Amino acid sequence: MTSLPTGTVTLLFTDIEGSTRLLERLGAAYAETLAKHRRVLRDAFERHGGVEVGTEGDAFFVAFPSASEALAAAREGQDALAEGEVRVRMGMHTGEPIVVGTDYIGMDVHRAARIAAAGHGGQILLSEATRALVGDEGLRDLGRHGLKDIGEVHLFQVGEDDFPPLKSLRSGNLPAARAPLLGRERERSALVDMLREGTRLVTVVGPGGFGKTTLSLEVGRDLVEHVEGGVWFVDLASTTDPEQVEPAIGASLGATEDLRVHLAARRALLLLDNFEQVVAAADVVASLLETCPGVACLVTSREALHLRGEHTFPLPPLAEDASVELFRERARMVAPDFDADDELLARVCERLERIPLAIELAAARVRVLDASQLLARLDQRLPVLTGGARDAPERHRALRSTIEWSHDLLDEAERRLFSRLAVFVGGWTLEAAEAVCDADLDVLQTLVEKSLVTSERGRFRMLETIREFAGEQLDASGERDVIQQSHAAYFADLAERAEPQLISPEQHIWLDRINTDFDNLRAAFTWLAAAPDGGGEAVRLAANLFFFWYIRGGRYAEGIEWFERALALSEGERSLARARVVWGAGFLWGIVGNGERAEPRVREALELARELEDASLISRALDCLGILSFFQNDLPLAQATYEECIQYARIADDRWCLADALGTIGSIYPLVGRFDKAKQAGTEGLEISRREDDRQGIRMALFGLALADQRLGDLEPARAEAEEALAICREIGDTFFTSYCLWILAGVEVENGNLEKARAYAHESLALAEMLDVPLLLVCALEASAAVARADGDDERAFVLLTRADQIGRGGMVPFSYVATAVRALGEVTAARGDDAGGREYLERALSIALETGDTWGEERARSALAS
């Protein structure tokens, strides 16, 4: 046998494209066709000095001492096969592979194989290294392409023929593999098969440390060539708010539009990692799968999502052989000369319950302890660490023993900081660690390097299993109360600093900052509320977060809970803090449609504000009472209240309240046909808000102006105003007004005859209204969805939607003007279904509401419908 060339070698791989289909078509004749193909290629390779390294099926692996001879052989072989039925793809790369017996090993071999696999039948591909030796003549530059396990490679094609796009990595954001996946081949293959066969939702379930993330990334890399729209990794490790799941997905995909619009026509695989922290956002996954038929999701979580169509994939501990292989491989990464027999390592891994994280933590210590010492230390710890809850999985206690052992290797300063950091929930910044825990940066960095703390994008966190152990150490240290007090003080101060910024030009930044640290703020509030002398600080903390609750509408219920608890803590006080929380409670109760609870609280806030002569708080209480009066359909009182509110806001120079009041009254006037006043108030509110760069005020004014223009029939201005308001709502995470703006846009597009857009707007508006469970939004969104159904000719669906809107409207806290629009439409649909008497009854009721509220716009339309 000819010796393999050494030194600089050009490696050529070939295989037949579509060999299975060719076999099915040719049957028995395929054997002769395959043999002929081999003779042709072998002749070409031998004439140019190629040495055959191996064959497998229809594939060749050939080595050439000369790059130019390799290229000549490839061209000659393709020319000889051109007229036949066999289509062969070829790829070559030049490097210095390592000779081992009769074979080569090394990355150069993998590069050549991946280059060949990226091509198509009849195509010859070259790497940059080969092109540098053969020159540019006759080559076509194909640019840089990502190849599986290889990274980006600059590729060239021989000749100018056109072929389909290369089978390189399509698109996505998968991080490069840090180390090979070991011991999960069966699970990896099973998951790949499930997703390739059309399963659209798979949740890999298992405790922390079982390697769910690593496995999902490998599955993604296996599938990346088969998913045209890309494989996208969405890291939810630092996301604790279910509201932020959809924005996190959008950010990972680089979506600049609504996520469902972005994905609607794409085939994509989403890897949603660490979902157990935000399992309440399972409806986001359900919605994406429902509205985006080409999307599939591979989720990692400690619990299932419990969605229809979900396939749960429990991840077991590693098999014994795999666990030993993982330990040995990871140990040699830190100590290349590490060695131990398999039986001893098997006993070590068994003590570690064959959990990947536990194995990796233990293997990292072989620089100072051999395998026997490791085993002895684990034996010593196990009796202590089996005294936890009887229903806790044994594997969790095994992992705790590993964490304790790692902790024992820390020095005193590291142990002290490690335990103190347990006070943080959901992560922390360096600034917070320094202020709360007196952290030293070097010590913190050491904890990161020892895998007890993780660091990403300026924030730090602990795995929950590690944090639980650290918490036990904090309790044992006697420092718990001191550190908890420091933690509470820091986050109470953060809330106080944030409060004015939440209505400033940097509103969106501070909303995100509060959201990121919300779990810490919740922990601070809970601790202060329970502490003997913490009530005052708890009240202050709650009051300072009002604008966060108000704008990030998906958390109204929790905001109300905070305010009610703060009210109990401040019972009997006549303080500004009490006035602020009672106002906040009333405001949020009003938003969710509970007037019985809202009104007495807002009136108490107004009484306290007048007593304290706080003009700003007087204006804000009047702002809320004005909208409550409107909800109770007392328009004269609402108008008088807003006039007084605006007067006090001007006196106090409270530009937020002034803009909000002008924008709100500007959104009420169109509902009762007073369009000139609506334009006047909305325009002034918009001018003030733009001058202050107050996004919330801008969206409030734009909403009122859009509503007025829509009802006047000025559809283009209405669309522009509503679209700008919607963009602001999405930026600041204002789900309440997002639904509101989508309602207007759906109506505009129905009138324009653009039903596809109208349907999408109405669908999202209703989904948000259902999530928030706000009666006002539900009536509007149901009316918009019914309008789309009527335009589609589906009067039955429209009848069902409008009947529900009417039922909700009868429940109260929905202005009659909103209800009248739905009732009028219900009358028209009822008549269209053949019930003229029922239709007339609804239309007469709509007319009665319009007359009662002074809604001339609604009156005109009700009379017109009755006449027809």
C-alpha positions in Angstrom: 0.0 0.0 0.0 1.3 3.5 -0.9 2.3 5.5 2.2 0.2 8.5 3.1 1.7 11.8 2.2 2.9 13.9 5.2 3.5 17.6 5.8 1.3 19.9 3.8 -1.4 17.7 2.3 -4.6 18.5 0.4 -7.5 16.3 1.5 -10.3 15.5 -0.9 -13.7 14.1 0.1 -16.4 13.0 -2.3 -19.8 11.4 -2.1 -22.9 10.8 -4.3 -25.7 13.3 -3.9 -29.1 11.5 -3.7 -27.7 8.0 -3.6 -30.7 6.6 -1.8 -33.1 7.9 -4.5 -30.7 6.7 -7.2 -30.7 3.2 -5.6 -34.5 3.1 -5.5 -34.7 4.1 -9.2 -32.0 1.8 -10.6 -32.6 -1.2 -8.4 -30.1 -4.0 -9.1 -28.4 -1.8 -11.8 -27.2 0.5 -9.0 -24.3 -1.8 -8.2 -22.8 -1.5 -11.6 -23.4 2.3 -11.7 -21.6 2.6 -8.3 -18.7 0.4 -9.5 -18.3 2.5 -12.7 -18.3 5.7 -10.6 -15.5 4.3 -8.4 -13.4 3.2 -11.4 -13.7 6.7 -13.0 -12.7 8.5 -9.8 -9.9 6.2 -8.9 -8.4 6.5 -12.3 -8.4 10.3 -12.0 -7.0 10.3 -8.5 -4.2 7.9 -9.3 -3.1 9.8 -12.4 -2.6 12.9 -10.2 -0.8 11.2 -7.3 -3.7 10.8 -5.0 -3.6 8.2 -2.2 -6.9 6.7 -1.2 -7.2 6.9 2.6 -10.6 5.2 2.8 -14.0 4.6 1.3 -17.4 4.3 3.0 -20.4 3.4 0.8 -20.3 5.9 -2.1 -17.8 8.2 -0.5 -14.0 8.7 -1.1 -11.4 10.2 1.2 -8.2 10.9 -0.8 -4.9 12.7 0.1 -2.7 14.6 -2.4 0.8 15.9 -1.8 0.0 18.7 -4.3 -3.0 21.1 -4.1 -2.9 21.7 -7.9 -2.9 17.9 -8.6 -5.8 17.5 -6.2 -7.7 20.2 -8.1 -6.9 18.6 -11.5 -8.0 15.2 -10.3 -11.3 16.6 -9.0 -12.0 18.4 -12.3 -11.1 15.3 -14.4 -13.3 13.1 -12.2 -16.3 15.5 -12.5 -15.8 15.8 -16.3 -15.8 12.0 -16.6 -19.0 11.7 -14.6 -20.8 14.7 -16.2 -22.8 12.7 -18.8 -23.8 9.9 -16.4 -26.5 9.5 -13.8 -24.3 9.9 -10.8 -23.9 13.4 -9.3 -20.9 13.7 -7.0 -20.0 16.6 -4.7 -16.4 17.2 -3.8 -14.7 19.3 -1.2 -11.0 19.9 -0.4 -8.9 21.6 2.2 -5.1 21.9 2.6 -3.4 21.5 6.0 -1.1 19.3 8.0 -3.1 16.4 9.3 -1.6 13.9 11.7 -0.9 10.4 10.4 -1.9 7.6 12.6 -1.3 4.2 11.0 -3.2 4.1 7.8 -5.4 7.1 8.6 -5.3 10.8 9.3 -6.7 12.7 12.4 -7.0 16.3 13.3 -9.2 19.3 12.5 -8.0 19.5 8.9 -9.8 16.2 8.2 -13.0 17.5 9.7 -12.7 20.8 7.7 -12.4 18.9 4.4 -15.3 16.6 5.2 -17.6 19.5 6.3 -16.7 21.5 3.1 -17.7 18.5 0.9 -20.9 18.0 2.9 -21.9 21.6 2.2 -21.9 21.2 -1.6 -24.2 19.7 -4.2 -23.8 17.1 -7.0 -21.4 18.3 -9.7 -19.9 20.9 -7.5 -16.3 21.2 -6.3 -15.6 23.4 -3.2 -12.2 24.6 -2.0 -11.1 26.2 1.3 -9.1 29.4 1.5 -6.0 27.4 2.3 -6.3 25.4 -0.9 -7.1 28.4 -3.0 -4.0 30.2 -1.8 -1.9 27.3 -3.4 -3.8 26.9 -6.7 -4.6 30.6 -7.5 -7.8 32.3 -8.4 -8.2 31.2 -12.1 -11.4 29.4 -12.7 -12.7 29.9 -9.2 -15.8 31.6 -7.9 -15.7 33.3 -4.5 -18.7 32.0 -2.5 -17.9 34.1 0.6 -17.8 32.9 4.3 -20.0 30.2 5.5 -20.6 28.6 8.9 -19.9 24.9 9.0 -21.1 22.5 11.7 -18.4 22.2 14.5 -15.9 24.1 12.3 -17.0 27.7 12.5 -16.8 30.2 9.6 -14.8 29.1 6.5 -14.1 31.1 3.3 -15.2 28.9 0.4 -14.5 28.9 -3.3 -16.2 27.0 -6.2 -14.5 25.5 -9.2 -16.2 27.0 -12.3 -19.0 29.4 -12.8 -22.0 27.0 -12.8 -25.0 27.9 -10.6 -25.9 25.5 -7.8 -28.4 25.8 -4.9 -27.3 27.6 -1.7 -24.6 25.7 0.2 -25.7 23.5 3.0 -23.9 25.6 5.5 -25.3 26.8 8.8 -28.3 28.8 7.8 -28.9 31.4 10.5 -29.2 31.6 14.2 -27.3 32.6 17.3 -26.0 29.3 18.7 -22.9 29.8 20.8 -19.8 27.8 19.9 -19.5 24.5 21.7 -17.1 24.8 24.6 -16.5 21.1 25.0 -17.9 17.9 23.4 -21.2 16.6 24.7 -20.5 13.3 26.4 -22.9 10.5 27.5 -26.1 11.9 25.9 -25.9 10.3 22.4 -29.2 8.4 22.9 -31.1 11.4 24.1 -29.5 13.6 21.5 -30.5 11.3 18.7 -34.1 10.9 20.1 -34.6 14.6 20.3 -33.3 15.2 16.8 -35.6 12.6 15.4 -38.6 14.0 17.2 -38.0 17.5 15.9 -37.2 16.4 12.4 -40.4 14.3 12.3 -42.6 17.3 13.0 -42.9 17.5 16.8 -43.3 21.2 17.5 -42.9 21.4 21.3 -40.5 19.3 23.3 -39.6 20.2 26.9 -36.5 18.6 28.3 -37.3 18.2 32.0 -34.8 17.6 34.8 -33.2 19.1 37.9 -30.5 21.7 37.8 -27.1 20.4 36.8 -28.4 17.6 34.5 -27.0 19.2 31.3 -30.3 20.3 29.8 -28.8 23.4 28.2 -25.7 21.6 26.7 -27.9 18.9 25.3 -30.4 21.3 23.7 -27.5 23.3 22.1 -26.1 20.1 20.6 -29.5 19.2 19.2 -29.8 22.7 17.7 -26.4 22.3 16.1 -27.5 18.9 14.6 -30.6 20.6 13.1 -29.2 23.9 12.0 -28.7 22.8 8.4 -32.3 21.6 8.2 -34.1 24.7 9.4 -34.3 27.4 6.9 -35.2 30.2 9.3 -32.5 29.3 11.7 -32.0 27.8 15.2 -32.2 30.5 17.9 -31.0 30.2 21.5 -33.0 32.2 24.0 -31.3 32.3 27.4 -33.9 32.9 30.1 -31.5 32.4 33.0 -31.7 36.0 34.0 -35.3 36.5 33.2 -37.7 36.1 36.1 -40.7 38.1 34.9 -43.0 36.1 32.6 -43.8 39.5 30.9 -40.2 39.6 29.6 -40.2 36.2 27.9 -41.6 37.5 24.6 -39.2 40.5 24.5 -36.3 38.2 25.4 -37.2 35.9 22.4 -37.6 38.9 20.1 -34.2 40.3 21.3 -32.5 37.0 20.6 -33.9 36.8 17.1 -33.1 40.5 16.4 -36.8 41.0 15.6 -37.6 44.7 15.0 -41.4 44.1 14.6 -44.0 42.2 16.5 -42.6 38.7 17.2 -45.5 36.9 15.7 -45.2 39.0 12.5 -41.5 38.3 12.4 -42.0 34.5 12.7 -45.3 34.1 10.8 -43.8 32.9 7.5 -40.6 31.4 8.8 -39.4 27.9 9.7 -37.4 28.3 12.8 -36.4 26.3 15.9 -36.4 28.2 19.2 -34.3 26.8 22.1 -35.9 28.3 25.2 -33.5 27.7 28.1 -34.2 27.8 31.8 -38.0 28.2 31.4 -38.7 27.0 35.0 -38.2 30.6 36.2 -41.0 31.9 33.9 -43.3 29.0 33.6 -46.2 31.4 33.9 -45.3 32.6 30.4 -46.2 29.2 28.9 -49.0 30.9 27.1 -46.4 32.9 25.1 -45.1 29.6 23.7 -48.6 28.4 23.0 -49.4 31.6 21.2 -46.3 31.4 19.0 -47.0 27.8 18.1 -50.6 28.6 17.2 -49.9 31.7 15.1 -46.6 30.7 13.5 -47.0 27.3 11.9 -43.3 27.0 10.9 -42.0 27.4 14.4 -40.9 24.6 16.7 -39.7 25.0 20.3 -37.2 22.9 22.3 -37.6 24.0 25.9 -35.4 23.2 28.9 -37.1 23.4 32.3 -37.3 21.9 35.7 -41.0 21.4 35.1 -43.3 20.8 32.1 -45.2 23.7 30.6 -48.5 21.7 30.5 -49.5 22.8 27.1 -51.5 20.9 24.5 -49.2 19.0 22.1 -46.2 19.2 24.5 -43.9 16.3 24.5 -42.0 16.1 27.8 -38.5 14.5 27.7 -37.3 13.6 31.2 -33.5 13.7 31.3 -32.1 10.9 33.5 -28.7 10.8 35.2 -25.8 9.7 33.0 -25.2 6.0 32.5 -22.2 4.7 34.5 -19.8 4.5 31.5 -20.8 7.9 30.3 -20.3 9.5 33.7 -16.8 7.9 34.0 -15.9 9.2 30.5 -17.2 12.7 31.4 -15.2 12.8 34.7 -12.0 11.6 33.0 -12.3 14.1 30.1 -13.1 17.1 32.4 -10.4 16.1 34.8 -7.8 16.0 32.0 -8.8 19.5 31.0 -7.4 20.8 34.3 -4.8 18.1 34.9 -3.6 16.6 31.5 -1.8 13.7 33.3 -4.8 12.7 35.4 -5.3 9.0 35.5 -7.5 6.6 37.6 -9.0 3.2 37.0 -12.6 3.0 35.8 -13.8 1.1 38.9 -12.7 3.9 41.2 -14.1 6.6 39.0 -17.4 4.7 38.8 -17.6 4.8 42.6 -16.9 8.5 42.6 -19.5 9.2 40.0 -22.0 7.0 41.9 -21.5 9.2 45.0 -22.2 12.2 42.7 -25.4 10.4 41.5 -24.0 10.7 38.0 -25.2 14.3 37.7 -23.1 16.2 35.0 -22.8 19.4 37.1 -21.7 17.5 40.2 -19.2 15.5 38.1 -17.7 18.7 36.6 -17.4 20.4 39.9 -15.6 17.4 41.4 -13.4 16.9 38.4 -12.2 20.5 38.6 -10.5 19.6 41.9 -8.2 16.9 40.7 -5.3 19.4 40.7 -5.2 19.1 44.4 -6.9 15.8 45.2 -6.7 12.4 43.5 -9.7 10.1 42.9 -9.3 8.2 46.2 -9.2 11.4 48.2 -12.3 12.7 46.3 -14.1 9.5 47.2 -13.1 9.7 50.8 -14.3 13.3 51.1 -17.6 12.5 49.5 -18.1 9.6 51.9 -17.5 11.9 54.9 -20.1 14.4 53.7 -22.9 12.1 52.8 -24.1 11.2 56.3 -24.5 15.0 57.0 -26.3 15.7 53.7 -29.0 13.1 53.8 -31.0 14.8 56.5 -33.0 17.0 54.3 -36.7 16.8 53.4 -37.8 13.2 53.0 -39.5 14.0 49.7 -36.5 15.7 48.2 -34.9 13.7 45.4 -31.7 11.9 46.5 -29.8 13.4 43.6 -30.4 16.9 45.0 -28.7 15.8 48.3 -25.8 14.3 46.4 -25.4 17.6 44.6 -25.5 19.5 47.9 -22.6 17.3 49.1 -20.5 18.4 46.1 -21.4 22.0 46.8 -20.4 21.7 50.4 -17.2 20.1 49.5 -16.4 22.9 47.0 -17.3 25.4 49.8 -14.9 23.8 52.2 -12.0 24.6 49.8 -12.7 28.3 49.9 -10.7 30.6 52.1 -12.4 32.7 54.9 -13.0 35.8 52.7 -14.5 33.7 49.9 -16.7 31.8 52.3 -18.0 35.0 53.9 -18.9 36.6 50.5 -20.3 33.3 49.2 -22.8 33.1 52.1 -23.7 36.8 51.9 -24.5 36.6 48.2 -27.4 34.2 49.0 -29.4 37.3 50.0 -29.9 38.2 46.3 -32.8 36.8 44.4 -32.4 36.4 40.6 -29.0 38.0 40.4 -27.2 41.2 41.2 -24.8 43.8 40.0 -21.3 44.5 41.2 -22.5 47.8 42.7 -25.2 45.9 44.7 -22.7 43.3 45.9 -20.3 46.0 47.1 -23.1 47.9 48.9 -25.0 45.0 50.4 -22.2 42.4 51.1 -19.1 44.6 51.3 -17.9 42.5 48.3 -14.3 42.7 47.1 -14.0 42.4 43.3 -11.1 40.0 43.4 -13.0 37.7 45.8 -16.1 37.8 43.7 -14.0 37.0 40.6 -12.6 34.0 42.5 -16.1 32.7 43.1 -16.9 33.0 39.4 -13.7 31.1 38.4 -14.7 28.3 40.9 -18.1 27.9 39.2 -20.0 28.9 42.3 -21.1 32.2 40.8 -21.8 32.9 37.1 -21.3 36.2 35.3 -22.9 37.6 32.2 -23.5 41.0 30.8 -22.6 42.9 34.0 -24.7 40.8 36.3 -23.9 37.9 38.6 -26.1 35.0 39.8 -25.9 31.6 41.5 -27.6 28.4 40.5 -30.5 27.9 42.8 -29.1 24.7 44.3 -25.9 26.6 45.1 -27.8 29.6 46.4 -29.9 27.4 48.7 -26.7 26.0 50.2 -25.2 29.5 50.5 -28.3 30.5 52.4 -27.8 27.8 54.9 -24.3 29.2 55.5 -25.6 32.7 55.9 -28.1 31.5 58.5 -25.3 29.6 60.3 -23.1 32.7 60.3 -25.5 34.8 62.4 -25.3 37.6 59.8 -28.7 36.9 58.1 -30.6 39.9 59.7 -27.7 42.4 59.1 -27.3 41.4 55.5 -31.0 41.2 54.9 -31.4 44.7 56.3 -28.6 46.0 54.1 -30.2 44.3 51.1 -33.6 45.9 51.9 -32.1 49.3 52.4 -30.2 49.1 49.1 -33.3 48.2 47.0 -35.5 50.6 48.8 -33.0 53.3 47.8 -33.0 52.0 44.3 -36.8 52.3 44.1 -36.6 55.9 45.4 -33.9 56.8 42.8 -36.1 55.1 40.1 -39.4 56.9 41.0 -38.7 60.2 39.2 -36.8 58.5 36.4 -39.9 56.4 35.6 -41.5 59.4 34.1 -38.4 60.9 32.6 -36.8 60.7 29.2 -34.9 57.6 30.5 -38.2 56.0 31.5 -37.6 52.9 29.3 -34.1 52.3 30.8 -35.4 52.5 34.4 -38.4 50.4 33.7 -36.1 47.7 32.5 -33.7 48.2 35.4 -36.6 47.8 37.9 -37.9 44.8 36.0 -34.4 43.1 36.0 -34.1 43.5 39.8 -37.8 43.0 40.6 -37.2 39.7 42.5 -34.8 41.6 44.8 -37.3 44.4 45.3 -40.0 41.9 46.1 -37.7 40.2 48.7 -36.8 43.6 50.2 -40.5 44.6 50.5 -41.5 41.2 52.0 -38.7 41.5 54.6 -39.4 45.1 55.5 -43.1 44.4 55.8 -42.4 41.6 58.3 -39.6 43.4 60.3 -40.7 45.0 63.6 -39.4 48.4 62.5 -39.6 48.0 58.7 -43.1 49.2 58.0 -42.3 52.7 57.1 -39.6 51.6 54.6 -42.0 49.1 53.1 -44.6 51.8 52.6 -42.0 54.0 51.0 -40.8 51.2 48.7 -44.3 50.4 47.5 -45.2 54.0 46.8 -42.0 54.6 44.8 -42.9 51.8 42.4 -46.4 53.0 41.4 -45.3 54.0 37.9 -43.7 50.6 37.3 -47.0 48.8 38.2 -49.0 51.3 36.1 -47.0 51.0 32.9 -46.0 47.3 33.1 -49.7 46.3 33.2 -49.3 42.6 33.4 -48.7 42.8 37.2 -51.6 44.8 38.4 -52.7 42.1 40.8 -49.3 42.0 42.6 -49.1 45.8 42.6 -52.5 46.0 44.3 -51.3 43.3 46.8 -48.2 45.5 47.7 -50.3 48.6 48.1 -52.9 47.0 50.3 -50.2 45.5 52.5 -48.6 49.0 52.7 -52.0 50.5 53.7 -52.3 48.0 56.5 -48.8 49.0 57.7 -49.7 52.7 57.6 -53.2 52.4 59.1 -54.2 55.6 60.9 -51.3 57.7 59.6 -51.9 61.2 58.2 -48.6 61.2 56.2 -47.6 61.8 52.6 -46.4 58.2 52.4 -49.8 57.0 53.4 -51.4 59.4 50.9 -49.2 58.1 48.1 -49.9 54.4 48.7 -53.6 54.9 49.1 -53.6 56.8 45.8 -51.6 54.1 44.1 -54.0 51.4 45.4 -57.0 53.3 44.2 -55.5 54.0 40.8 -54.7 50.3 40.2 -58.1 49.1 41.5 -59.7 51.5 39.0 -57.6 50.1 36.1 -58.7 46.6 36.8 -62.4 47.7 36.9 -63.1 47.5 40.6 -64.8 50.9 41.4 -66.0 49.8 44.8 -62.5 49.5 46.0 -61.0 52.2 43.9 -63.2 55.2 44.8 -62.8 55.2 48.7 -59.1 54.9 48.4 -58.7 57.7 45.9 -61.0 59.9 48.0 -58.9 59.2 51.1 -55.8 60.1 49.0 -57.5 63.4 48.0 -58.5 64.2 51.5 -54.9 63.6 52.8 -53.4 65.6 49.9 -55.6 68.6 50.7 -54.8 68.3 54.4 -51.1 68.2 53.5 -51.5 71.0 50.9 -49.7 68.9 48.3 -50.8 70.3 45.0 -49.2 67.6 42.9 -50.9 64.7 44.8 -54.2 66.6 44.7 -54.0 66.8 40.9 -53.1 63.1 40.7 -56.0 62.1 42.9 -58.3 64.2 40.9 -56.9 62.6 37.7 -57.9 59.2 39.0 -61.3 60.4 40.2 -62.0 61.9 36.8 -61.6 58.6 35.1 -63.7 56.9 37.7 -66.5 59.4 37.2 -66.3 58.7 33.5 -66.4 54.9 34.0 -69.5 55.5 36.1 -70.9 57.5 33.2 -71.1 60.8 35.0 -69.6 63.0 32.2 -70.4 66.4 33.8 -68.6 65.3 37.0 -65.7 63.8 35.0 -65.3 67.0 33.1 -65.4 69.2 36.2 -63.0 66.9 38.0 -60.5 67.0 35.1 -60.7 70.8 34.9 -59.8 71.0 38.6 -57.1 68.4 38.1 -55.5 70.4 35.3 -55.6 73.5 37.4 -53.8 71.9 40.3 -51.3 70.2 38.0 -50.4 73.6 36.5 -50.0 75.1 40.0 -47.7 72.2 41.1 -45.9 72.2 37.8 -46.6 68.4 37.7 -46.1 68.0 34.0 -46.7 64.2 34.1 -50.1 64.7 35.6 -50.9 67.6 33.4 -50.1 65.7 30.2 -51.9 62.6 31.5 -55.0 64.5 32.4 -55.1 66.4 29.0 -54.5 63.1 27.2 -57.1 61.2 29.2 -59.8 63.9 28.8 -58.8 64.0 25.1 -59.6 60.3 24.8 -63.0 60.7 26.5 -64.3 63.5 24.4 -64.4 61.5 21.1 -66.6 58.9 22.8 -69.3 61.5 23.4 -68.9 63.3 20.0 -66.9 66.4 21.3 -64.2 66.2 18.7 -63.0 69.8 18.9 -62.4 69.6 22.6 -60.7 66.2 22.1 -58.3 67.8 19.5 -57.6 70.8 21.7 -56.8 68.7 24.9 -54.9 66.0 23.0 -52.7 68.6 21.1 -51.7 70.4 24.3 -51.0 67.2 26.1 -48.9 66.0 23.1 -46.9 69.3 23.0 -46.1 69.1 26.8 -45.2 65.4 26.6 -42.9 65.8 23.5 -41.2 68.8 25.2 -40.5 66.6 28.3 -39.8 63.5 26.2 -42.4 61.7 28.3 -43.2 58.6 26.4 -46.2 57.7 28.5 -47.7 61.1 28.1 -47.0 61.0 24.3 -48.8 57.7 23.9 -51.8 59.0 26.1 -52.2 62.1 23.9 -51.7 60.2 20.6 -54.3 57.6 21.7 -56.9 60.3 22.2 -56.1 62.0 18.9 -56.2 58.7 17.1 -59.6 57.9 18.5 -60.9 61.3 17.5 -59.6 61.0 14.0 -60.9 57.5 13.6 -64.4 58.5 14.6 -64.2 61.5 12.3 -63.2 59.2 9.4 -59.7 60.6 9.0 -58.1 57.2 8.8 -54.6 58.1 7.7 -53.9 60.5 10.7 -55.6 57.9 13.0 -53.3 55.2 11.7 -50.2 57.3 12.1 -51.1 58.4 15.6 -52.0 54.9 16.8 -48.9 53.4 15.2 -46.6 55.8 17.0 -48.4 55.3 20.3 -48.2 51.5 19.8 -44.4 51.7 19.1 -44.0 53.6 22.4 -46.1 51.1 24.3 -44.0 48.2 23.0 -40.8 50.1 23.9 -41.8 50.7 27.5 -43.7 47.5 28.0 -47.1 49.1 28.4 -49.4 46.1 27.7 -52.6 48.0 28.7 -52.3 50.7 26.1 -50.8 48.2 23.6 -54.2 46.5 23.6 -55.9 49.9 23.4 -53.9 51.0 20.4 -54.3 47.7 18.6 -58.1 48.1 19.0 -57.9 51.4 17.1 -55.6 50.1 14.4 -57.9 47.1 13.9 -60.8 49.4 13.3 -58.9 51.6 10.9 -57.8 48.6 8.8 -61.3 47.1 8.7 -62.5 50.4 7.3 -59.7 50.4 4.8 -60.5 46.8 3.7 -57.1 45.5 4.8 -58.5 42.5 6.7 -55.2 40.6 7.1 -53.7 43.5 9.1 -57.0 44.1 10.9 -57.2 40.4 11.9 -53.6 40.4 13.4 -54.3 43.6 15.3 -57.6 42.4 16.7 -56.2 39.0 17.7 -53.3 40.5 19.6 -55.5 43.2 21.2 -57.9 40.5 22.5 -55.0 38.2 23.7 -53.6 41.1 25.8 -57.0 42.0 27.1 -57.6 38.4 28.2 -54.2 38.3 29.9 -54.9 41.6 31.8 -58.5 40.7 32.4 -59.6 44.4 32.3 -63.3 44.8 31.4 -62.8 48.0 29.4 -60.1 46.4 27.2 -62.1 43.2 26.7 -65.1 45.2 25.4 -63.0 47.1 23.0 -61.0 44.1 21.8 -64.1 41.9 21.4 -65.8 44.7 19.4 -62.7 44.9 17.1 -62.6 41.1 16.6 -66.3 41.1 15.8 -65.7 43.8 13.2 -63.2 41.6 11.5 -65.5 38.6 11.7 -68.3 40.7 10.1 -66.0 41.8 7.3 -65.1 38.1 6.7 -68.8 37.3 6.4 -68.8 35.3 9.7 -71.9 36.8 11.4 -72.1 33.8 13.8 -68.7 34.5 15.3 -69.4 38.2 15.4 -72.6 37.5 17.3 -70.8 35.4 19.9 -68.1 38.0 20.4 -70.5 40.9 20.7 -72.8 39.1 23.0 -69.8 38.5 25.4 -68.8 42.2 25.1 -72.4 43.2 26.0 -72.3 40.9 29.0 -69.0 42.3 30.2 -70.3 45.9 29.7 -73.4 45.2 31.8 -71.0 44.3 34.7 -70.0 47.9 35.3 -66.7 49.9 35.1 -67.0 50.1 31.4 -68.1 53.5 30.0 -71.5 53.4 28.2 -69.9 54.9 25.1 -67.8 51.8 24.7 -70.7 49.5 25.4 -73.0 51.4 22.9 -70.6 50.7 20.0 -70.7 47.0 20.7 -74.4 47.0 21.3 -75.1 48.8 18.0 -72.9 46.3 16.2 -74.8 43.5 18.0 -78.0 44.9 16.8 -76.8 45.0 13.2 -75.5 41.4 13.4 -78.7 40.2 15.1 -80.8 41.6 12.3 -78.5 40.2 9.7 -79.1 36.7 11.2 -82.8 37.2 10.6 -84.0 38.4 14.0 -85.3 41.9 13.1 -87.1 42.4 16.4 -84.0 41.4 18.4 -81.8 43.6 16.2 -84.1 46.6 16.7 -84.1 46.1 20.5 -80.3 46.3 20.6 -80.2 49.3 18.3 -82.8 51.2 20.4 -80.7 50.4 23.5 -77.6 51.8 21.7 -79.5 54.9 20.8 -80.7 55.3 24.4 -77.1 55.1 25.7 -75.9 57.7 23.1 -78.7 60.1 24.1 -78.0 59.6 27.8 -74.3 60.2 27.5 -74.5 63.0 24.9 -72.7 60.9 22.3 -73.8 62.6 19.1 -71.5 60.3 17.0 -73.1 57.2 18.5 -76.6 58.7 18.2 -76.1 59.4 14.5 -75.0 55.8 13.8 -77.7 54.2 15.9 -80.4 56.2 14.1 -78.9 55.3 10.7 -78.9 51.6 11.6 -82.5 51.8 12.8 -83.5 53.5 9.6 -82.0 50.8 7.5 
